[in-house]
């Protein structure tokens, strides 16, 4: 009896503890659903430390750290998830691989990514990984092009998302707002962010960080501003909060929107949300194109491929906006693409955890084509990128000094702003041009046809040299092989292989053409030089047949290549039929031949001719009158000939 009571008491205690932990887990789940990861983590870890664990708890613990950019702890909890269960959603394979990169366990990360590729082979992320298994070697090749250092204004809180404004840098910070009531954000455990500005010295170092303006800062997050060149318009990110009213989605989450403000008499006013903002999805991190006609931003609006995609929208002259356009598969993946920045040199910089990188968010750059598409996406390498989150790239096109944000080890706060100097451009730009000259005299040759082909001999461009003998193919791919073929009348055709450097610059090619030794002489028959045995006509007719055109095309080419050459066309028949008939027939054939050449562009003044019938037989077959010829068919064929005698060169 005593044992039964004891067992009952123990059962009640255990049941009570289980129920208590279940309630705590439900509370943590609610915090998790509301993006209160900072609070959820503490609750989940307390539950786990008491021996209560399940797959859902491990997933959410890993996610809470992952979404808070603490990838080292994310790797720890995802690792325990993979030990706990084999039935795991493919997305966790990707997050685990990203987290493993953050602790530089690239071998294990690649093993997990291979499993992810097998499970999600149709995904952009999987295709990129399979196509770039040597991505670490490529990143190493791209590395070492920057010097970096702490920018000088970082706090123990998060500082990130900078933008140039006149001679200052405006950035985002979660540092002490100076108010008596400290409002904390449950996602990060830090204060809500505000916009600050800092002075920039000649070396790019920052100092004197102060609040940018009270007119843009609110009770909630403000971040990532973008300013027009005249300094009178600002676009910035803020929680869904305007004129004292807070907006929420169906889950009561306060998402992000982009707002526009104008500077009037020193005061930022007319704060309005952009027309494509929504209570149902986030729109954030604006960036203006250099001509200020396009706004780039990050969003998870309908049509998004992953956690967030990059979009662009046209800004019309009247200040209205077009329809947002997704930047497409070249840029966006099923992961997160965010923090865009566009340079005057046609480069799009952005942060992504979907393209192969070192871990967390890495910074990438792509070329914007003249058609508005994107190509050649590359990881900018170390030391800009690290195993942790790196984002918010910003550069001065002239000085090549810029800034980026990272939560890497060795920083002061959660996120820190680093200053960098670019020593060498990643995207190599090369221009290919040259000159064509006479090899003997050195004089430039105008009117030469210059053809550019790639390494597979695919023709890319055809141009003609100018009066000074020069040609310009414009931009070409660096570290590539091309072939330049040059054709000029009276000169030998020449093909020059050309290798383009792997560094930005100009490639200038000098092409020297050798004059062609003329193989023709006056009185010579072109049909002998070109080995034309016969111009075929239908029996007893003068129509130019397809077979005749093939042979006449050879004559046409010689006349085109030698514009001063004149020829006399002569047609002969065999001795069959009457002499009168053969004379008329051969004359008709001469006229048909000359007419064909004239129709192809040969001036009629360069052509003479007549028919000779059977008057100049090479084989006397004795078939006059009613006499039957004793010649073979081959001997008759030798009599049926066309001659093209050169009369002038």
Protein Blocks (a to p, Z undefined) as FASTA:
>chain_A
ZZmmmmmmmmmmmmmmmmmmmmmmmmmmmmmmnopamlmmmmmmmmmmnopacfklmmmm
mmmmmmnopaklmmmmmmmmmmmpmbdcfklmmmmmmmmmmnopaklmmmmmmmmmmmmm
mbmklmmmmmmmmlmmmmmmmgoiaccddehlacfbdcehiadehjbccdddfbdehiab
dcddfklopacdddddddddfkopaehiacfbfklpcfbdcehiaddfkopaccdddddd
eehiacddfkopacddddddddeehiaehiacdfkbcfkbccehiaddfklpaccdddfb
ehiablbdcddddddfkopacddddebjmlpccbdcehiaddfkopacdddfkbccfepj
ddddddddfkopaehiacebjakbccbdcehiacdfklopacdddfbehiablbdcdddd
dfbdfbdcdddddddddfklopacehiacddddfkopafbdcdddfkopacebjadehia
cddddddehiacddddddddfbecdddddddddddddfbdehiafklmnopabdcddehi
abdcfklmmmmmmmmmmmmmmmmbccdddddddfehjfklmmmmmmmmmmmmmmmmmmno
pafklpgcddekjmlcfbdghpghjbccfbdfklmmmmmccddddfbZZ
